[in-house]
Amino acid sequence: MYPRIRDLREDKDMNQTQMAKVLNMSQTGYSKYETGENDIPTNILISLAEFHKTNVDYILGITENSEYFKNL
C-alpha cells in the first residue's frame, strides 16, 4: 500500500482521475497504485516525486523527510 501518494494527491485537492491524467494513465491503473494492488513502476514513481516536489524515499515510506532533491 502506498498511502503517501493518496495523501499527496489529496493535499493538492485532486481526485484520482485528475492525478491519472497527469500521469497519462487510467484512473483504475492509478487507483491500484494507491491501494497497493500494483507496484508503482520506476518511471511513474519518479513522475510522482517530481510532480509533488518530494523524493521517492518519502513516497515509499523509507524516510519522513519529504525534501525535494533535484539534480543530485
Backbone as CSV, one residue per row, in Angstrom:
resi,resn,N_x,N_y,N_z,CA_x,CA_y,CA_z,C_x,C_y,C_z
1,MET,0.839,-1.179,0.000,0.000,0.000,0.000,0.887,1.246,0.000
2,TYR,0.459,2.253,-0.715,1.206,3.497,-0.830,0.339,4.667,-0.344
3,PRO,0.132,4.773,0.964,-0.767,5.817,1.466,-0.262,7.236,1.204
4,ARG,1.034,7.385,1.051,1.549,8.747,0.871,1.153,9.327,-0.488
5,ILE,1.007,8.496,-1.513,0.601,9.088,-2.792,-0.852,9.571,-2.710
6,ARG,-1.661,8.882,-1.934,-3.030,9.361,-1.724,-3.011,10.670,-0.948
7,ASP,-2.225,10.713,0.127,-2.140,11.926,0.945,-1.616,13.109,0.125
8,LEU,-0.584,12.883,-0.671,-0.028,13.950,-1.501,-1.052,14.438,-2.520
9,ARG,-1.776,13.505,-3.116,-2.815,13.857,-4.092,-3.906,14.685,-3.425
10,GLU,-4.363,14.229,-2.272,-5.425,14.938,-1.558,-4.959,16.313,-1.080
11,ASP,-3.679,16.446,-0.737,-3.140,17.751,-0.333,-3.259,18.769,-1.465
12,LYS,-3.277,18.289,-2.698,-3.435,19.168,-3.863,-4.895,19.268,-4.299
13,ASP,-5.794,18.723,-3.479,-7.234,18.730,-3.795,-7.530,18.141,-5.166
14,MET,-6.851,17.031,-5.465,-7.052,16.337,-6.736,-7.762,15.018,-6.480
15,ASN,-8.564,14.591,-7.462,-9.131,13.251,-7.373,-8.245,12.298,-8.180
16,GLN,-8.555,11.015,-8.108,-7.722,10.026,-8.794,-7.724,10.219,-10.305
17,THR,-8.849,10.623,-10.862,-8.932,10.838,-12.307,-7.992,11.955,-12.739
18,GLN,-7.955,13.028,-11.981,-7.063,14.142,-12.306,-5.598,13.728,-12.204
19,MET,-5.264,12.979,-11.148,-3.884,12.531,-10.988,-3.496,11.574,-12.099
20,ALA,-4.401,10.691,-12.459,-4.134,9.740,-13.545,-3.874,10.476,-14.854
21,LYS,-4.599,11.543,-15.083,-4.416,12.327,-16.311,-3.015,12.937,-16.346
22,VAL,-2.540,13.438,-15.212,-1.190,13.989,-15.123,-0.164,12.923,-15.512
23,LEU,-0.428,11.689,-15.103,0.494,10.577,-15.366,0.230,9.886,-16.701
24,ASN,-0.776,10.373,-17.432,-1.136,9.804,-18.726,-1.508,8.321,-18.604
25,MET,-2.418,8.046,-17.671,-2.859,6.679,-17.444,-4.322,6.685,-17.028
26,SER,-4.894,5.508,-16.843,-6.295,5.410,-16.436,-6.439,5.614,-14.929
27,GLN,-7.634,6.020,-14.531,-7.934,6.177,-13.107,-7.816,4.832,-12.407
28,THR,-8.277,3.778,-13.044,-8.210,2.437,-12.453,-6.768,2.028,-12.194
29,GLY,-5.907,2.281,-13.170,-4.491,1.941,-13.003,-3.870,2.710,-11.853
30,TYR,-4.180,4.001,-11.771,-3.644,4.811,-10.679,-4.174,4.330,-9.333
31,SER,-5.451,4.022,-9.279,-6.074,3.544,-8.046,-5.362,2.306,-7.504
32,LYS,-4.943,1.447,-8.397,-4.253,0.215,-7.980,-2.896,0.509,-7.349
33,TYR,-2.295,1.645,-7.682,-1.059,2.048,-7.004,-1.367,2.497,-5.580
34,GLU,-2.399,3.300,-5.425,-2.754,3.793,-4.087,-3.107,2.654,-3.142
35,THR,-3.808,1.647,-3.637,-4.223,0.534,-2.783,-3.128,-0.504,-2.593
36,GLY,-2.083,-0.429,-3.402,-1.010,-1.409,-3.322,-1.282,-2.673,-4.120
37,GLU,-2.384,-2.682,-4.863,-2.692,-3.846,-5.687,-1.609,-4.045,-6.750
38,ASN,-1.076,-2.940,-7.274,0.039,-2.980,-8.220,1.192,-2.174,-7.659
39,ASP,2.411,-2.653,-7.877,3.587,-1.868,-7.527,3.714,-0.707,-8.503
40,ILE,4.300,0.367,-8.038,4.478,1.554,-8.874,5.756,1.386,-9.692
41,PRO,5.647,1.445,-11.030,6.852,1.358,-11.860,7.783,2.549,-11.595
42,THR,9.048,2.348,-11.804,10.050,3.372,-11.518,9.744,4.693,-12.209
43,ASN,9.365,4.656,-13.480,9.114,5.911,-14.200,7.927,6.669,-13.606
44,ILE,6.907,5.964,-13.148,5.748,6.613,-12.513,6.144,7.153,-11.141
45,LEU,6.940,6.404,-10.419,7.415,6.833,-9.100,8.205,8.136,-9.210
46,ILE,9.064,8.216,-10.206,9.841,9.441,-10.421,8.913,10.595,-10.803
47,SER,7.948,10.329,-11.672,6.992,11.365,-12.077,6.197,11.880,-10.881
48,LEU,5.767,10.967,-10.017,5.030,11.366,-8.820,5.889,12.241,-7.906
49,ALA,7.136,11.838,-7.707,8.035,12.611,-6.849,8.260,14.003,-7.422
50,GLU,8.470,14.091,-8.723,8.682,15.394,-9.352,7.422,16.253,-9.276
51,PHE,6.273,15.664,-9.568,5.024,16.418,-9.543,4.724,16.965,-8.155
52,HIS,4.934,16.142,-7.142,4.626,16.539,-5.768,5.790,17.246,-5.075
53,LYS,6.876,17.447,-5.804,8.057,18.131,-5.254,8.536,17.476,-3.962
54,THR,8.702,16.163,-4.056,9.205,15.386,-2.919,10.200,14.375,-3.456
55,ASN,10.567,13.414,-2.653,11.527,12.411,-3.105,10.911,11.019,-3.052
56,VAL,11.498,10.117,-3.787,10.990,8.757,-3.905,10.992,8.046,-2.555
57,ASP,12.024,8.245,-1.767,12.090,7.595,-0.454,10.908,7.987,0.425
58,TYR,10.490,9.236,0.335,9.335,9.684,1.112,8.068,8.966,0.630
59,ILE,7.870,8.902,-0.668,6.691,8.234,-1.216,6.645,6.767,-0.786
60,LEU,7.797,6.117,-0.777,7.866,4.701,-0.416,7.814,4.452,1.085
61,GLY,7.862,5.512,1.880,7.788,5.356,3.328,9.111,5.013,3.975
62,ILE,10.200,5.211,3.249,11.526,4.896,3.777,12.010,5.986,4.726
63,THR,11.588,7.217,4.469,12.003,8.347,5.280,10.804,9.241,5.575
64,GLU,10.934,10.019,6.620,9.930,11.033,6.954,10.284,12.373,6.320
65,ASN,11.488,12.460,5.762,11.972,13.694,5.146,11.377,13.829,3.754
66,SER,10.507,14.810,3.561,9.863,14.981,2.269,10.564,16.000,1.380
67,GLU,11.763,16.431,1.786,12.509,17.421,0.999,12.747,16.929,-0.415
68,TYR,12.581,17.836,-1.350,12.736,17.541,-2.776,14.195,17.662,-3.167
69,PHE,14.772,16.582,-3.687,16.169,16.580,-4.125,16.194,16.545,-5.642
70,LYS,16.489,17.669,-6.237,16.530,17.730,-7.693,17.959,17.846,-8.170
71,ASN,18.277,17.040,-9.175,19.592,17.083,-9.840,20.757,16.850,-8.875
72,LEU,20.648,15.835,-8.072,21.765,15.486,-7.189,22.675,14.520,-7.894
